Amino acid sequence: MIDENIKINFDIPKTLQFAIEEAEKIYAKEGELGSYMNWAKTIDNLCKLYYTEGVFTKRQWDLIVRKYQE
């Protein structure tokens, strides 16, 4: 599920931006079924990587994952 009430107001890396755009396209077409869940998992994994690299804070990671729930 995508929570439209959550706003991302910080810069995100291009790879994550691509994953988010793909998740939003698939969600608009198919809802939670199909490949949306795969994209949501990819978003979570990318956020985990960016957190461990110091690109994101834990709060930023949590915010993105709450918006793009599996």
Buried (B, 14 or more C-beta within 10 A) or exposed (E): EBEEEEEBEEEBBEEBEEBBEBBBEBBEEEEEEEBBBBBBBBBBEBBEBBBEEEBBEEEBBEBBBEBBBE
